[in-house]
Amino acid sequence: SARVSTLAVTQFRKFGIPQVCDIMLSSSDYVAGWAKVMSLHSNVTGETCLMSSWNDWLSEMRSVVPGPNQAMRSWTWQTCVEFGYFQAYEGPVQPFSQRVNLQYYIDMCYEFFGQRMMPDIAATNKYYGGADIAIQSSRIILPNGSLDPWHALGSYVALNPTVVPIFIQGTAHCADMYPPMASDPVTLTMARKYEDELLFAFLSSL
């Protein structure tokens, strides 16, 4: 959908929320501004058509056949039962429909997986450590990019020598996990090198 595509641009590409907002507001015609953002999405993803059918999306998310959408199905399952990262739009000052609220996502989980569920966030935090992850865990790398809207939820204090936070200036969501490119900023190249060194040290200690 257009909403998901906008989130993808701000999370996964070299464009943060301010840049996308600037593009949207570059025209007095908000529809034209939105079209520019969608054009940007097509340029960076290679997609020429955006899905706008709920039934088509539902069919893809219900499918258990291995394919390109299984990563999204797996992540959605984790969201529905563990994390609760529901990106609801209930405030009055935002460009999306207020119908995309908490109940929308609860219903979505039911439609996708055939059962009523609520994410057990307390159990997830207890299992993984939550804010105290560095106290009860080891050998973890916590990278975050400055352009990733989720970086505000990151941990940046090294309370444990083997739980290492890395803040990568000028990069977006999961940028360190993508194949290197000639256009990568120096900060990203250095972060990947540091992560390689940490992984080698972690594996060598086992």
C-alpha positions as CSV (number, residue, x, y, z in Angstrom):
1,S,0.0,0.0,0.0
2,A,1.0,3.6,-0.3
3,R,1.2,3.9,3.5
4,V,3.5,0.9,3.8
5,S,5.6,2.2,0.9
6,T,6.2,5.5,2.7
7,L,7.3,3.7,5.8
8,A,9.6,1.5,3.7
9,V,11.2,4.6,2.1
10,T,11.9,6.2,5.6
11,Q,13.0,2.9,7.2
12,F,15.1,1.1,4.6
13,R,16.5,3.7,2.2
14,K,18.7,6.8,2.4
15,F,15.8,9.1,3.2
16,G,14.7,9.9,6.7
17,I,11.4,11.3,7.8
18,P,12.4,14.9,7.3
19,Q,13.5,14.3,3.7
20,V,10.3,12.5,2.9
21,C,8.2,15.2,4.5
22,D,10.1,17.8,2.5
23,I,9.3,16.0,-0.7
24,M,5.6,15.7,0.2
25,L,5.4,19.4,1.0
26,S,7.4,20.5,-2.0
27,S,4.1,21.1,-3.9
28,S,1.0,23.1,-2.8
29,D,-0.9,20.1,-4.3
30,Y,-0.6,17.4,-1.6
31,V,-1.6,14.7,-4.0
32,A,1.2,15.8,-6.3
33,G,3.6,15.7,-3.3
34,W,2.4,12.2,-2.4
35,A,3.0,11.1,-6.0
36,K,6.6,12.3,-5.8
37,V,7.1,10.1,-2.7
38,M,5.6,7.1,-4.5
39,S,7.8,7.9,-7.5
40,L,10.8,7.9,-5.2
41,H,9.7,4.5,-3.8
42,S,9.5,3.1,-7.3
43,N,13.0,4.4,-8.1
44,V,14.7,2.8,-5.1
45,T,12.8,-0.5,-5.1
46,G,12.3,-1.1,-8.8
47,E,8.6,-1.7,-8.2
48,T,6.3,-0.3,-10.9
49,C,3.0,-1.1,-9.3
50,L,1.8,-0.8,-5.7
51,M,-0.7,-3.2,-4.3
52,S,-4.0,-1.5,-3.3
53,S,-6.3,-4.5,-2.8
54,W,-6.9,-5.7,0.8
55,N,-7.9,-9.1,-0.6
56,D,-4.7,-9.5,-2.6
57,W,-2.7,-8.5,0.5
58,L,-4.7,-10.9,2.7
59,S,-4.1,-13.8,0.2
60,E,-0.3,-13.2,0.2
61,M,-0.1,-12.9,4.0
62,R,-2.1,-16.1,4.5
63,S,0.1,-18.1,2.2
64,V,2.5,-20.5,3.8
65,V,4.2,-21.3,0.4
66,P,7.9,-20.3,0.5
67,G,8.4,-17.0,-1.3
68,P,9.4,-13.4,-1.1
69,N,6.6,-12.5,1.3
70,Q,7.4,-15.0,3.9
71,A,9.7,-12.6,5.7
72,M,6.8,-10.1,6.1
73,R,4.5,-12.9,7.3
74,S,7.1,-14.0,9.9
75,W,7.6,-10.4,11.1
76,T,3.8,-9.8,11.3
77,W,3.4,-13.0,13.4
78,Q,6.0,-11.7,15.8
79,T,4.3,-8.3,15.9
80,C,0.9,-9.9,16.6
81,V,2.1,-12.3,19.4
82,E,5.3,-10.7,20.8
83,F,6.2,-7.1,20.0
84,G,3.0,-5.1,19.4
85,Y,4.8,-2.7,17.0
86,F,1.4,-1.5,15.7
87,Q,1.9,1.7,13.8
88,A,-1.6,3.1,14.5
89,Y,-2.7,6.6,13.4
90,E,-5.1,7.8,16.0
91,G,-3.9,11.4,16.4
92,P,-5.6,14.3,14.7
93,V,-2.5,15.8,13.1
94,Q,-1.2,13.2,10.7
95,P,-1.8,12.4,7.0
96,F,-3.2,8.9,7.4
97,S,-6.7,7.6,8.1
98,Q,-7.7,7.4,11.8
99,R,-9.3,4.1,10.9
100,V,-5.9,2.6,11.0
101,N,-6.0,2.3,14.8
102,L,-5.2,-0.4,17.4
103,Q,-8.4,-2.3,16.6
104,Y,-7.5,-2.4,12.9
105,Y,-4.3,-4.2,13.8
106,I,-6.0,-6.6,16.2
107,D,-8.4,-7.5,13.4
108,M,-5.6,-7.7,10.9
109,C,-3.8,-10.4,13.0
110,Y,-7.0,-12.4,13.2
111,E,-7.5,-12.1,9.4
112,F,-4.0,-13.2,8.7
113,F,-3.6,-16.0,11.2
114,G,-7.1,-17.2,11.9
115,Q,-7.1,-16.7,15.7
116,R,-7.7,-13.8,18.1
117,M,-4.4,-12.7,19.7
118,M,-2.8,-9.9,21.6
119,P,1.0,-9.4,21.8
120,D,2.3,-10.5,25.2
121,I,4.9,-7.7,25.4
122,A,5.6,-8.3,29.1
123,A,6.5,-11.9,28.4
124,T,8.7,-10.9,25.5
125,N,10.6,-8.3,27.6
126,K,11.0,-10.8,30.4
127,Y,12.4,-13.5,28.0
128,Y,14.7,-11.2,26.0
129,G,15.6,-8.9,28.9
130,G,13.9,-5.7,27.8
131,A,15.7,-2.6,29.0
132,D,18.0,-4.9,31.1
133,I,19.1,-7.0,28.1
134,A,22.8,-6.2,28.8
135,I,22.5,-7.6,32.3
136,Q,21.3,-11.1,31.5
137,S,22.6,-11.5,27.9
138,S,25.9,-11.7,26.0
139,R,27.4,-11.6,22.6
140,I,24.9,-9.2,21.0
141,I,25.4,-6.4,18.5
142,L,22.8,-3.6,18.6
143,P,23.2,-1.5,15.4
144,N,21.0,1.5,14.7
145,G,21.0,4.0,11.8
146,S,20.4,7.7,12.4
147,L,17.8,7.9,9.6
148,D,15.8,4.9,10.9
149,P,12.7,6.1,12.8
150,W,13.1,3.1,15.1
151,H,16.5,4.2,16.3
152,A,14.8,6.2,19.1
153,L,14.0,2.9,20.8
154,G,17.6,1.7,20.6
155,S,20.0,1.1,23.4
156,Y,23.3,3.1,23.3
157,V,24.9,2.4,26.7
158,A,27.5,-0.4,26.8
159,L,26.7,-1.9,30.2
160,N,28.2,-5.2,29.2
161,P,31.5,-5.7,27.2
162,T,29.8,-8.3,24.9
163,V,26.5,-6.4,24.3
164,V,27.7,-3.7,22.0
165,P,25.6,-0.7,20.7
166,I,26.6,0.8,17.4
167,F,25.1,4.1,16.1
168,I,25.6,4.5,12.4
169,Q,25.3,8.1,11.3
170,G,23.6,8.8,7.9
171,T,22.1,5.3,7.4
172,A,18.7,3.8,7.6
173,H,17.0,0.6,8.8
174,C,19.2,-2.6,8.5
175,A,21.6,-0.8,6.2
176,D,24.5,-2.7,7.7
177,M,22.9,-6.0,6.7
178,Y,22.8,-5.1,3.0
179,P,25.6,-5.9,0.5
180,P,28.3,-3.2,0.4
181,M,27.9,-0.5,-2.3
182,A,30.4,2.1,-3.6
183,S,28.0,4.8,-2.5
184,D,27.9,3.7,1.1
185,P,29.0,6.4,3.6
186,V,32.2,5.9,5.5
187,T,30.3,5.4,8.8
188,L,28.5,2.4,7.3
189,T,31.7,0.8,6.0
190,M,33.4,1.3,9.4
191,A,30.4,-0.1,11.2
192,R,30.3,-3.3,9.1
193,K,34.1,-3.8,9.7
194,Y,33.5,-3.4,13.5
195,E,30.6,-5.8,13.4
196,D,32.8,-8.4,11.6
197,E,35.5,-8.0,14.2
198,L,32.9,-8.4,17.0
199,L,31.4,-11.5,15.4
200,F,34.8,-13.1,14.9
201,A,35.6,-12.4,18.6
202,F,32.2,-13.8,19.8
203,L,32.6,-17.0,17.8
204,S,36.2,-17.5,18.8
205,S,35.1,-17.3,22.5
206,L,32.7,-20.2,22.2
